[in-house]
């Protein structure tokens, strides 16, 4: 049964519409606080972080109000990358963590991602229990006035996060002599990322570090790679690093200006980790992972399995199979040895650690030849159009045409009102033809 509020990565939508209102966020806070408060913990603590959207100032107070009304104490951290929130939820031994973000979406969207005390995103089962509480009369969840929660702002969230990241590497690790162009997407990493890399001795050229509440992901960040590409060439940098709005994604750029996506980064890490005997089990990709990655890992005798799209599903499969590396082409990469969810800064450090001995990014990060792949997003009013007879016939026809020469994946976006069409084949004309057939049925 489909979730009522939660999508593939938390709750997300347009601000002041549907689920993204102050009224709904009060209910989300009260319901999630009630659920985690009942998990037999003596301390009743929630921590909240956010990205840089203007709407965070509307939604955070409503969320806090719901939590304290149910008797949960709250620490607010301000702008902080998503995995920073996950790490601090675990290290501070909080009952739960909530990240207010819409990740790579435009400023007019917002939402939240929930984490349990282990720093893990919630399972479908727990989400359904919280949804049931959201729709319950909230008077049953409101606490006695004497037991209302208290709220405190912590100003050192980014410093705590940076310290945890550094502790994953040798004390003598430094980036002296490395010039890095950094694009923080005017988002949650605008403080932590430049500070972390500068402290490690890198010469950092930062862009996308002047958030105004409305410019998050706007022609910058991991979804707008032309910015990092041109900046690397202009400043003659060794490498470019680009994050999305909440910094759980990373896209890189080598010194020649070539964009490096998540699949190439995963391939490099898998190969290196296997040599260093760090890799456990194999690699988890998704239905969107390039076939070239699968073939490369197979040739290296590294196991590879696909999950549904979404880093939560990647992590669930990693946990089930006891693997410690997985991720998505979009740059959600989970280093299970260190983290419970995607972390752009952590992945950046792991790659930079491999580059520190004078290796060039172009040599290290262009690991396999990808199968030509095109991804097109079609904006729709109703994502259920994908289930229409006309659309199903078009998908069937396209699959028939591309059979044994490639593959097609058509799916609803879990975070935006879009249908995503992916096709890959060595025949680029065939890819375009199949995508056109499906697009026409949707429009």
C-alpha beads as a LAMMPS data file, in Angstrom:
LAMMPS data file: protein, C-alpha beads

443 atoms
442 bonds

1 atom types
1 bond types

-500.0 500.0 xlo xhi
-500.0 500.0 ylo yhi
-500.0 500.0 zlo zhi

Masses

1 110.0

Atoms # bond

1 1 1 0.000 0.000 0.000
2 1 1 1.332 3.423 -1.027
3 1 1 2.332 5.872 1.713
4 1 1 -0.003 8.845 2.148
5 1 1 2.607 11.458 3.081
6 1 1 6.082 9.939 2.638
7 1 1 7.698 9.578 -0.788
8 1 1 10.981 7.902 -1.758
9 1 1 12.965 10.381 0.344
10 1 1 10.814 11.825 3.118
11 1 1 8.024 14.325 2.583
12 1 1 8.371 16.931 -0.147
13 1 1 6.297 19.418 -2.128
14 1 1 5.553 23.056 -2.896
15 1 1 5.530 25.418 0.082
16 1 1 2.105 26.548 1.372
17 1 1 0.389 23.817 -0.626
18 1 1 -0.708 20.298 0.260
19 1 1 1.558 18.802 2.938
20 1 1 4.086 21.646 3.094
21 1 1 2.262 24.061 5.391
22 1 1 2.778 25.180 8.978
23 1 1 -0.388 23.343 10.005
24 1 1 0.820 20.045 8.536
25 1 1 4.340 20.431 9.946
26 1 1 2.848 20.856 13.427
27 1 1 1.100 17.498 12.918
28 1 1 4.275 15.899 11.521
29 1 1 6.217 17.075 14.575
30 1 1 3.590 15.905 17.034
31 1 1 3.133 12.503 15.358
32 1 1 6.828 11.699 14.834
33 1 1 7.663 12.938 18.353
34 1 1 4.899 10.763 19.814
35 1 1 6.176 7.697 17.955
36 1 1 9.820 8.077 19.001
37 1 1 8.934 9.186 22.541
38 1 1 7.285 5.811 23.019
39 1 1 10.405 3.844 22.051
40 1 1 11.433 3.334 25.732
41 1 1 14.156 5.957 26.026
42 1 1 14.734 7.969 29.168
43 1 1 15.732 11.165 27.331
44 1 1 13.115 12.600 24.981
45 1 1 15.223 14.575 22.519
46 1 1 14.841 15.527 18.847
47 1 1 17.394 17.487 16.838
48 1 1 16.492 19.586 13.803
49 1 1 18.672 20.932 10.986
50 1 1 17.721 22.561 7.694
51 1 1 19.022 23.824 4.394
52 1 1 18.914 27.507 3.389
53 1 1 15.389 27.893 1.955
54 1 1 13.426 30.935 3.077
55 1 1 10.482 28.671 3.889
56 1 1 12.551 26.983 6.608
57 1 1 11.763 29.957 8.830
58 1 1 8.045 29.153 8.451
59 1 1 8.186 25.374 8.730
60 1 1 10.773 24.931 11.490
61 1 1 8.764 26.756 14.209
62 1 1 5.670 24.722 13.328
63 1 1 7.643 21.477 13.505
64 1 1 9.226 22.491 16.818
65 1 1 5.799 23.429 18.204
66 1 1 4.441 19.981 17.360
67 1 1 7.404 18.213 18.965
68 1 1 7.377 20.184 22.238
69 1 1 3.564 19.944 22.424
70 1 1 4.022 16.190 22.574
71 1 1 6.673 16.444 25.302
72 1 1 9.819 16.173 23.160
73 1 1 12.840 18.389 23.934
74 1 1 14.357 19.964 20.805
75 1 1 17.813 21.145 19.757
76 1 1 17.875 23.257 16.576
77 1 1 21.134 23.330 14.609
78 1 1 20.437 25.708 11.717
79 1 1 21.885 25.023 8.222
80 1 1 23.742 21.703 8.198
81 1 1 24.237 18.939 5.564
82 1 1 21.786 16.058 5.829
83 1 1 24.340 13.455 6.895
84 1 1 25.665 15.893 9.476
85 1 1 22.205 15.763 11.024
86 1 1 22.206 11.935 10.795
87 1 1 25.651 11.698 12.413
88 1 1 24.746 14.075 15.235
89 1 1 21.453 12.264 15.883
90 1 1 23.514 9.165 16.623
91 1 1 26.428 10.849 18.470
92 1 1 24.114 12.972 20.659
93 1 1 21.989 9.879 21.423
94 1 1 18.810 11.673 20.381
95 1 1 15.522 9.836 19.885
96 1 1 15.224 11.231 16.370
97 1 1 16.584 13.707 13.850
98 1 1 14.655 15.811 11.330
99 1 1 16.185 17.520 8.301
100 1 1 14.055 20.279 6.775
101 1 1 14.983 20.213 3.101
102 1 1 13.849 19.573 -0.441
103 1 1 17.361 18.486 -1.451
104 1 1 18.025 19.324 -5.136
105 1 1 14.570 20.854 -5.745
106 1 1 14.056 24.615 -6.381
107 1 1 13.596 27.105 -3.502
108 1 1 9.785 27.038 -3.693
109 1 1 9.737 23.386 -2.590
110 1 1 10.526 22.099 0.880
111 1 1 10.013 19.017 3.003
112 1 1 11.608 16.845 5.641
113 1 1 13.684 13.720 6.084
114 1 1 13.350 11.710 9.290
115 1 1 16.119 9.717 10.996
116 1 1 15.908 7.254 13.854
117 1 1 18.281 7.122 16.860
118 1 1 20.709 5.001 14.804
119 1 1 21.046 7.787 12.231
120 1 1 19.200 5.691 9.640
121 1 1 16.329 6.853 7.444
122 1 1 13.053 5.270 8.453
123 1 1 11.688 2.068 6.980
124 1 1 8.344 1.979 5.170
125 1 1 6.918 0.164 8.192
126 1 1 7.816 2.975 10.634
127 1 1 6.673 5.650 8.166
128 1 1 3.257 3.984 7.991
129 1 1 3.003 4.003 11.803
130 1 1 3.815 7.719 11.882
131 1 1 1.299 8.391 9.106
132 1 1 -1.357 6.686 11.202
133 1 1 -0.493 9.030 14.106
134 1 1 -0.644 12.069 11.797
135 1 1 -4.240 11.222 10.945
136 1 1 -5.211 10.484 14.569
137 1 1 -6.951 13.216 16.595
138 1 1 -3.934 15.032 17.939
139 1 1 -5.569 15.870 21.276
140 1 1 -4.623 12.319 22.311
141 1 1 -0.936 13.087 21.704
142 1 1 -0.770 16.516 23.404
143 1 1 1.112 16.347 26.704
144 1 1 0.352 17.760 30.136
145 1 1 1.408 21.465 30.352
146 1 1 3.995 20.567 33.010
147 1 1 5.635 18.082 30.628
148 1 1 6.027 20.333 27.587
149 1 1 9.390 20.021 25.851
150 1 1 12.087 22.704 25.898
151 1 1 13.919 24.206 22.916
152 1 1 17.587 25.133 22.648
153 1 1 19.654 26.405 19.716
154 1 1 23.099 24.813 19.231
155 1 1 25.548 27.013 17.311
156 1 1 28.315 24.431 16.920
157 1 1 26.525 21.833 14.757
158 1 1 28.849 22.324 11.774
159 1 1 31.963 22.135 13.970
160 1 1 30.764 18.876 15.546
161 1 1 30.067 17.446 12.091
162 1 1 33.497 18.496 10.747
163 1 1 35.184 16.852 13.734
164 1 1 33.373 13.553 13.071
165 1 1 34.386 13.658 9.389
166 1 1 38.046 14.340 10.198
167 1 1 38.148 11.480 12.706
168 1 1 37.526 9.021 9.859
169 1 1 40.949 9.787 8.387
170 1 1 44.566 9.687 9.648
171 1 1 45.627 12.734 11.662
172 1 1 48.387 13.534 9.164
173 1 1 45.925 13.703 6.223
174 1 1 46.241 17.077 4.520
175 1 1 45.454 18.658 1.162
176 1 1 48.356 21.088 0.883
177 1 1 49.142 21.863 -2.745
178 1 1 45.634 20.905 -3.920
179 1 1 43.473 23.557 -5.539
180 1 1 39.760 22.754 -5.305
181 1 1 36.779 24.526 -6.835
182 1 1 33.800 23.992 -4.563
183 1 1 30.144 24.603 -5.489
184 1 1 27.853 24.454 -2.449
185 1 1 24.629 25.208 -4.384
186 1 1 23.864 28.074 -1.966
187 1 1 22.682 25.283 0.286
188 1 1 23.295 23.478 3.561
189 1 1 27.045 22.920 3.047
190 1 1 27.943 26.583 2.503
191 1 1 29.599 26.803 5.937
192 1 1 30.956 23.300 6.580
193 1 1 32.484 22.420 3.195
194 1 1 34.795 25.447 2.653
195 1 1 35.848 25.378 6.320
196 1 1 36.636 21.652 6.307
197 1 1 38.737 21.711 3.126
198 1 1 40.561 24.899 4.115
199 1 1 41.414 23.429 7.534
200 1 1 42.943 20.445 5.723
201 1 1 45.241 22.822 3.837
202 1 1 43.586 22.946 0.413
203 1 1 43.420 26.121 -1.620
204 1 1 39.657 26.494 -2.005
205 1 1 37.782 28.542 -4.584
206 1 1 34.183 28.592 -3.359
207 1 1 31.051 29.349 -5.366
208 1 1 27.431 28.938 -4.296
209 1 1 28.158 30.070 -0.722
210 1 1 25.932 33.146 -0.575
211 1 1 22.438 31.836 0.169
212 1 1 19.615 34.385 0.229
213 1 1 16.752 31.961 0.822
214 1 1 15.731 31.929 -2.840
215 1 1 18.878 30.936 -4.755
216 1 1 19.401 27.372 -3.482
217 1 1 20.174 25.072 -6.476
218 1 1 19.566 28.003 -8.843
219 1 1 21.946 27.519 -11.788
220 1 1 24.505 26.009 -9.429
221 1 1 25.261 22.801 -7.564
222 1 1 25.258 19.166 -8.652
223 1 1 22.233 19.561 -10.937
224 1 1 23.841 22.435 -12.898
225 1 1 27.319 21.123 -13.676
226 1 1 28.323 23.735 -16.273
227 1 1 29.191 26.090 -13.400
228 1 1 31.781 23.808 -11.789
229 1 1 33.115 22.795 -15.216
230 1 1 33.889 26.347 -16.313
231 1 1 35.260 27.328 -12.863
232 1 1 37.747 24.411 -12.792
233 1 1 39.125 25.493 -16.177
234 1 1 39.194 29.188 -15.268
235 1 1 41.032 28.716 -11.966
236 1 1 43.174 25.790 -13.218
237 1 1 42.090 23.662 -10.285
238 1 1 43.109 20.064 -9.590
239 1 1 39.504 19.016 -9.061
240 1 1 35.961 20.388 -8.794
241 1 1 33.390 19.321 -6.206
242 1 1 29.712 20.127 -6.499
243 1 1 26.958 19.416 -3.951
244 1 1 23.173 19.721 -4.055
245 1 1 20.992 21.761 -1.672
246 1 1 21.375 19.481 1.361
247 1 1 24.806 18.079 0.375
248 1 1 23.813 14.416 0.302
249 1 1 24.823 14.322 -3.384
250 1 1 28.196 14.909 -4.989
251 1 1 29.202 15.381 -8.618
252 1 1 32.868 15.975 -9.417
253 1 1 34.923 17.476 -12.240
254 1 1 38.444 16.490 -13.240
255 1 1 41.222 18.966 -14.020
256 1 1 40.361 18.824 -17.747
257 1 1 36.784 19.947 -17.107
258 1 1 35.128 16.529 -17.543
259 1 1 32.124 15.903 -15.289
260 1 1 32.369 12.787 -13.101
261 1 1 29.034 11.337 -11.969
262 1 1 28.192 9.009 -9.109
263 1 1 28.709 5.807 -11.104
264 1 1 32.339 6.695 -11.889
265 1 1 33.023 7.661 -8.267
266 1 1 31.507 4.364 -7.056
267 1 1 33.629 2.393 -9.554
268 1 1 36.827 4.116 -8.369
269 1 1 36.009 3.553 -4.693
270 1 1 35.016 -0.091 -5.242
271 1 1 38.271 -0.820 -7.067
272 1 1 40.384 0.980 -4.446
273 1 1 38.522 -0.529 -1.486
274 1 1 38.937 -4.035 -2.925
275 1 1 42.719 -3.554 -3.273
276 1 1 42.899 -2.142 0.284
277 1 1 40.653 -4.976 1.544
278 1 1 38.109 -2.456 2.822
279 1 1 35.261 -3.519 0.502
280 1 1 32.725 -5.750 2.196
281 1 1 30.520 -7.970 0.015
282 1 1 30.226 -5.804 -3.087
283 1 1 28.338 -2.804 -4.453
284 1 1 24.665 -1.845 -4.488
285 1 1 23.527 0.353 -7.385
286 1 1 20.017 1.188 -8.572
287 1 1 17.864 0.605 -11.618
288 1 1 19.388 3.840 -12.988
289 1 1 23.034 2.721 -12.645
290 1 1 24.834 2.583 -15.985
291 1 1 25.367 -0.866 -17.456
292 1 1 29.009 0.086 -17.962
293 1 1 29.409 0.184 -14.162
294 1 1 27.852 -3.271 -13.815
295 1 1 30.135 -4.696 -16.505
296 1 1 33.245 -3.059 -14.991
297 1 1 32.526 -4.469 -11.518
298 1 1 31.850 -7.906 -12.978
299 1 1 35.246 -7.847 -14.733
300 1 1 36.850 -6.957 -11.383
301 1 1 35.027 -9.864 -9.676
302 1 1 33.054 -7.450 -7.523
303 1 1 29.454 -8.391 -6.793
304 1 1 26.845 -5.890 -7.980
305 1 1 23.118 -5.747 -7.242
306 1 1 20.473 -3.142 -8.075
307 1 1 17.866 -1.663 -5.741
308 1 1 14.927 0.625 -6.347
309 1 1 15.833 4.260 -7.001
310 1 1 16.453 6.212 -3.783
311 1 1 19.387 6.121 -1.366
312 1 1 17.103 4.765 1.366
313 1 1 16.508 1.623 -0.730
314 1 1 20.229 1.387 -1.506
315 1 1 21.007 1.473 2.221
316 1 1 18.317 -1.097 3.034
317 1 1 19.805 -3.529 0.500
318 1 1 23.340 -2.797 1.729
319 1 1 22.210 -3.649 5.252
320 1 1 20.405 -6.795 4.138
321 1 1 23.421 -8.138 2.185
322 1 1 26.033 -6.712 4.595
323 1 1 27.684 -4.607 1.844
324 1 1 29.475 -1.358 2.709
325 1 1 29.371 0.568 -0.593
326 1 1 26.432 1.678 -2.671
327 1 1 24.883 4.626 -4.394
328 1 1 23.312 6.312 -7.362
329 1 1 24.467 7.899 -10.577
330 1 1 23.034 11.217 -9.311
331 1 1 25.749 11.327 -6.648
332 1 1 23.989 9.817 -3.613
333 1 1 26.827 7.600 -2.400
334 1 1 26.785 5.707 0.892
335 1 1 30.090 4.749 2.481
336 1 1 28.778 2.150 4.899
337 1 1 32.128 2.022 6.672
338 1 1 31.549 5.593 7.881
339 1 1 27.943 6.755 7.327
340 1 1 24.283 5.738 7.331
341 1 1 23.159 7.883 4.394
342 1 1 24.551 9.787 1.405
343 1 1 27.174 12.382 2.335
344 1 1 28.780 14.572 -0.330
345 1 1 31.482 15.922 1.998
346 1 1 32.490 12.483 3.249
347 1 1 32.708 11.084 -0.289
348 1 1 34.726 14.135 -1.348
349 1 1 37.234 13.466 1.449
350 1 1 37.531 9.797 0.501
351 1 1 38.245 10.710 -3.136
352 1 1 40.676 13.495 -2.142
353 1 1 42.454 11.025 0.157
354 1 1 43.092 8.907 -2.959
355 1 1 44.329 11.947 -4.918
356 1 1 46.762 13.175 -2.275
357 1 1 49.811 11.382 -3.714
358 1 1 49.925 13.525 -6.834
359 1 1 47.472 11.510 -8.922
360 1 1 45.386 13.438 -11.416
361 1 1 41.589 13.386 -11.131
362 1 1 41.314 12.508 -14.843
363 1 1 43.422 9.369 -14.257
364 1 1 41.706 8.322 -11.046
365 1 1 38.038 9.023 -11.787
366 1 1 37.494 7.937 -15.414
367 1 1 37.376 4.278 -14.500
368 1 1 35.016 2.667 -17.040
369 1 1 33.463 3.457 -20.406
370 1 1 29.766 4.160 -19.788
371 1 1 27.062 2.883 -22.081
372 1 1 25.481 5.922 -23.808
373 1 1 22.531 6.879 -21.622
374 1 1 19.919 9.617 -21.834
375 1 1 17.653 10.681 -18.974
376 1 1 14.710 12.951 -19.745
377 1 1 12.275 14.402 -17.213
378 1 1 8.733 15.164 -18.340
379 1 1 6.734 17.536 -16.136
380 1 1 3.173 16.311 -15.549
381 1 1 0.121 17.358 -13.560
382 1 1 -0.637 13.778 -12.546
383 1 1 2.154 11.200 -12.255
384 1 1 -0.424 8.394 -12.554
385 1 1 -0.492 9.065 -16.309
386 1 1 2.268 6.455 -16.393
387 1 1 -0.440 3.839 -15.675
388 1 1 -2.668 4.916 -18.576
389 1 1 -3.301 2.425 -21.394
390 1 1 -1.751 4.785 -23.954
391 1 1 1.454 5.154 -21.914
392 1 1 1.701 1.426 -21.177
393 1 1 1.388 0.624 -24.885
394 1 1 4.121 3.159 -25.720
395 1 1 6.481 1.701 -23.106
396 1 1 5.807 -1.812 -24.406
397 1 1 6.518 -0.702 -27.979
398 1 1 9.745 1.068 -26.984
399 1 1 10.927 -2.005 -25.049
400 1 1 10.218 -4.175 -28.101
401 1 1 12.269 -1.869 -30.344
402 1 1 15.281 -1.676 -27.988
403 1 1 15.212 -5.363 -26.956
404 1 1 18.710 -6.939 -26.820
405 1 1 20.264 -3.613 -27.835
406 1 1 19.789 -1.713 -24.572
407 1 1 17.224 -1.015 -21.874
408 1 1 14.537 1.475 -20.857
409 1 1 13.336 2.530 -17.423
410 1 1 10.226 4.704 -16.997
411 1 1 9.248 5.748 -13.491
412 1 1 7.517 8.385 -11.409
413 1 1 9.803 10.818 -9.629
414 1 1 9.527 10.298 -5.892
415 1 1 10.247 13.970 -5.182
416 1 1 8.859 16.073 -8.066
417 1 1 5.793 16.141 -10.385
418 1 1 7.746 14.468 -13.176
419 1 1 7.995 11.231 -15.120
420 1 1 11.615 10.163 -15.581
421 1 1 12.529 8.298 -18.780
422 1 1 15.942 6.634 -18.979
423 1 1 17.236 4.735 -22.006
424 1 1 20.697 3.309 -22.656
425 1 1 22.201 1.651 -25.722
426 1 1 25.275 1.907 -27.971
427 1 1 22.833 3.119 -30.659
428 1 1 22.089 6.760 -29.747
429 1 1 19.473 7.112 -32.519
430 1 1 17.619 4.144 -31.058
431 1 1 17.670 5.768 -27.598
432 1 1 16.186 9.008 -28.949
433 1 1 13.518 7.145 -30.923
434 1 1 12.354 5.141 -27.884
435 1 1 12.277 8.180 -25.597
436 1 1 10.273 10.126 -28.195
437 1 1 7.649 7.350 -28.388
438 1 1 7.148 7.404 -24.606
439 1 1 7.205 11.213 -24.305
440 1 1 4.469 11.546 -26.924
441 1 1 2.225 9.152 -24.974
442 1 1 2.705 11.201 -21.786
443 1 1 2.092 14.590 -23.348

Bonds

1 1 1 2
2 1 2 3
3 1 3 4
4 1 4 5
5 1 5 6
6 1 6 7
7 1 7 8
8 1 8 9
9 1 9 10
10 1 10 11
11 1 11 12
12 1 12 13
13 1 13 14
14 1 14 15
15 1 15 16
16 1 16 17
17 1 17 18
18 1 18 19
19 1 19 20
20 1 20 21
21 1 21 22
22 1 22 23
23 1 23 24
24 1 24 25
25 1 25 26
26 1 26 27
27 1 27 28
28 1 28 29
29 1 29 30
30 1 30 31
31 1 31 32
32 1 32 33
33 1 33 34
34 1 34 35
35 1 35 36
36 1 36 37
37 1 37 38
38 1 38 39
39 1 39 40
40 1 40 41
41 1 41 42
42 1 42 43
43 1 43 44
44 1 44 45
45 1 45 46
46 1 46 47
47 1 47 48
48 1 48 49
49 1 49 50
50 1 50 51
51 1 51 52
52 1 52 53
53 1 53 54
54 1 54 55
55 1 55 56
56 1 56 57
57 1 57 58
58 1 58 59
59 1 59 60
60 1 60 61
61 1 61 62
62 1 62 63
63 1 63 64
64 1 64 65
65 1 65 66
66 1 66 67
67 1 67 68
68 1 68 69
69 1 69 70
70 1 70 71
71 1 71 72
72 1 72 73
73 1 73 74
74 1 74 75
75 1 75 76
76 1 76 77
77 1 77 78
78 1 78 79
79 1 79 80
80 1 80 81
81 1 81 82
82 1 82 83
83 1 83 84
84 1 84 85
85 1 85 86
86 1 86 87
87 1 87 88
88 1 88 89
89 1 89 90
90 1 90 91
91 1 91 92
92 1 92 93
93 1 93 94
94 1 94 95
95 1 95 96
96 1 96 97
97 1 97 98
98 1 98 99
99 1 99 100
100 1 100 101
101 1 101 102
102 1 102 103
103 1 103 104
104 1 104 105
105 1 105 106
106 1 106 107
107 1 107 108
108 1 108 109
109 1 109 110
110 1 110 111
111 1 111 112
112 1 112 113
113 1 113 114
114 1 114 115
115 1 115 116
116 1 116 117
117 1 117 118
118 1 118 119
119 1 119 120
120 1 120 121
121 1 121 122
122 1 122 123
123 1 123 124
124 1 124 125
125 1 125 126
126 1 126 127
127 1 127 128
128 1 128 129
129 1 129 130
130 1 130 131
131 1 131 132
132 1 132 133
133 1 133 134
134 1 134 135
135 1 135 136
136 1 136 137
137 1 137 138
138 1 138 139
139 1 139 140
140 1 140 141
141 1 141 142
142 1 142 143
143 1 143 144
144 1 144 145
145 1 145 146
146 1 146 147
147 1 147 148
148 1 148 149
149 1 149 150
150 1 150 151
151 1 151 152
152 1 152 153
153 1 153 154
154 1 154 155
155 1 155 156
156 1 156 157
157 1 157 158
158 1 158 159
159 1 159 160
160 1 160 161
161 1 161 162
162 1 162 163
163 1 163 164
164 1 164 165
165 1 165 166
166 1 166 167
167 1 167 168
168 1 168 169
169 1 169 170
170 1 170 171
171 1 171 172
172 1 172 173
173 1 173 174
174 1 174 175
175 1 175 176
176 1 176 177
177 1 177 178
178 1 178 179
179 1 179 180
180 1 180 181
181 1 181 182
182 1 182 183
183 1 183 184
184 1 184 185
185 1 185 186
186 1 186 187
187 1 187 188
188 1 188 189
189 1 189 190
190 1 190 191
191 1 191 192
192 1 192 193
193 1 193 194
194 1 194 195
195 1 195 196
196 1 196 197
197 1 197 198
198 1 198 199
199 1 199 200
200 1 200 201
201 1 201 202
202 1 202 203
203 1 203 204
204 1 204 205
205 1 205 206
206 1 206 207
207 1 207 208
208 1 208 209
209 1 209 210
210 1 210 211
211 1 211 212
212 1 212 213
213 1 213 214
214 1 214 215
215 1 215 216
216 1 216 217
217 1 217 218
218 1 218 219
219 1 219 220
220 1 220 221
221 1 221 222
222 1 222 223
223 1 223 224
224 1 224 225
225 1 225 226
226 1 226 227
227 1 227 228
228 1 228 229
229 1 229 230
230 1 230 231
231 1 231 232
232 1 232 233
233 1 233 234
234 1 234 235
235 1 235 236
236 1 236 237
237 1 237 238
238 1 238 239
239 1 239 240
240 1 240 241
241 1 241 242
242 1 242 243
243 1 243 244
244 1 244 245
245 1 245 246
246 1 246 247
247 1 247 248
248 1 248 249
249 1 249 250
250 1 250 251
251 1 251 252
252 1 252 253
253 1 253 254
254 1 254 255
255 1 255 256
256 1 256 257
257 1 257 258
258 1 258 259
259 1 259 260
260 1 260 261
261 1 261 262
262 1 262 263
263 1 263 264
264 1 264 265
265 1 265 266
266 1 266 267
267 1 267 268
268 1 268 269
269 1 269 270
270 1 270 271
271 1 271 272
272 1 272 273
273 1 273 274
274 1 274 275
275 1 275 276
276 1 276 277
277 1 277 278
278 1 278 279
279 1 279 280
280 1 280 281
281 1 281 282
282 1 282 283
283 1 283 284
284 1 284 285
285 1 285 286
286 1 286 287
287 1 287 288
288 1 288 289
289 1 289 290
290 1 290 291
291 1 291 292
292 1 292 293
293 1 293 294
294 1 294 295
295 1 295 296
296 1 296 297
297 1 297 298
298 1 298 299
299 1 299 300
300 1 300 301
301 1 301 302
302 1 302 303
303 1 303 304
304 1 304 305
305 1 305 306
306 1 306 307
307 1 307 308
308 1 308 309
309 1 309 310
310 1 310 311
311 1 311 312
312 1 312 313
313 1 313 314
314 1 314 315
315 1 315 316
316 1 316 317
317 1 317 318
318 1 318 319
319 1 319 320
320 1 320 321
321 1 321 322
322 1 322 323
323 1 323 324
324 1 324 325
325 1 325 326
326 1 326 327
327 1 327 328
328 1 328 329
329 1 329 330
330 1 330 331
331 1 331 332
332 1 332 333
333 1 333 334
334 1 334 335
335 1 335 336
336 1 336 337
337 1 337 338
338 1 338 339
339 1 339 340
340 1 340 341
341 1 341 342
342 1 342 343
343 1 343 344
344 1 344 345
345 1 345 346
346 1 346 347
347 1 347 348
348 1 348 349
349 1 349 350
350 1 350 351
351 1 351 352
352 1 352 353
353 1 353 354
354 1 354 355
355 1 355 356
356 1 356 357
357 1 357 358
358 1 358 359
359 1 359 360
360 1 360 361
361 1 361 362
362 1 362 363
363 1 363 364
364 1 364 365
365 1 365 366
366 1 366 367
367 1 367 368
368 1 368 369
369 1 369 370
370 1 370 371
371 1 371 372
372 1 372 373
373 1 373 374
374 1 374 375
375 1 375 376
376 1 376 377
377 1 377 378
378 1 378 379
379 1 379 380
380 1 380 381
381 1 381 382
382 1 382 383
383 1 383 384
384 1 384 385
385 1 385 386
386 1 386 387
387 1 387 388
388 1 388 389
389 1 389 390
390 1 390 391
391 1 391 392
392 1 392 393
393 1 393 394
394 1 394 395
395 1 395 396
396 1 396 397
397 1 397 398
398 1 398 399
399 1 399 400
400 1 400 401
401 1 401 402
402 1 402 403
403 1 403 404
404 1 404 405
405 1 405 406
406 1 406 407
407 1 407 408
408 1 408 409
409 1 409 410
410 1 410 411
411 1 411 412
412 1 412 413
413 1 413 414
414 1 414 415
415 1 415 416
416 1 416 417
417 1 417 418
418 1 418 419
419 1 419 420
420 1 420 421
421 1 421 422
422 1 422 423
423 1 423 424
424 1 424 425
425 1 425 426
426 1 426 427
427 1 427 428
428 1 428 429
429 1 429 430
430 1 430 431
431 1 431 432
432 1 432 433
433 1 433 434
434 1 434 435
435 1 435 436
436 1 436 437
437 1 437 438
438 1 438 439
439 1 439 440
440 1 440 441
441 1 441 442
442 1 442 443
